[in-house]
Amino acid sequence: MPDIIIINIDKNNISQYEPTCFLNPKNEGYQKKLEWLKKRFSEGLKIKLLYLEKERKCIGFIEYILGEYAWRAVDAKGYMFIHCMWIFPTKYKRKGYGSLLVKECIKDAKKG
């Protein structure tokens, strides 16, 4: 497996990264979503980006939060809730990268 870099995103560094599931920074809604996400970090929001050393852009992404703060209609208190996860492009699927991101979520859940 190539060298993997996982970047933990927080309110201080989120503006430096542009994962594709966020709006295009040129879109007028981008700043609103960015501010909204920054507030969610205080609730425990975790965003992690997966890079391969040889690639210049993110090939994987996971976003999760404590279940009681999930912004979907779920009763998940005491659990981590994954809002979004992807691996792209397709050539990187089925190589274990998604599993690595889920392991990051499990590791944070165990920290409690």
Secondary structure, 3 states (H helix, E strand, C coil): CCCEEEEEECCCCHHHCCCCCCCCCCCCCHHHHHHHHHHHHCCCCEEEEEEECCCCCCCEEEEEEEHHHCCCCCCCCCCEEEEEEEECCHHHCCCCHHHHHHHHHHHHHHHC
